[in-house]
């Protein structure tokens, strides 16, 4: 298991892209709309991990609610796993509360599942696996 990306909630991806381009000295390599999560995303490669910027496209989305409650900032940390189904079962057997019963399609060609922050010291954890085939 390794850190795949760090998700950062932002009010405006264009503004945040400019800020992170200046901060990191690189341009984003990808932008993507994820309808199922009601977000626009933008990705930066930073060493062996990525930064994912998340902008709400609906005021009812989880990102909009997060920003309303906490403001912009780190939203989640994602870990890449080899077998998301096995990892979900392992975590459930250890008493972790998952926010998904089954993985769903996420950004950047991934299957994703989230671990409830109440189960992980207040941190929203995302499991992700590359969609193969």
BELQUIDA-V457178 format. One line per field, one symbol per residue. phi: phi as a letter, one per 40 degrees, with the letter a starting at -180 (. if undefined). A space follows every 50 residues. Layout:
phi->???
//
This chain:
phi->.accabcbcbcaccccdcccdcccgacccabacbdcbfbbbabbcbgcbb bbcbbcbacccccccccccbgcicbabbbcbcbcccccccccccgccccb cacbcbcggbcbabcddccbfgbcbbcabdcbg
//
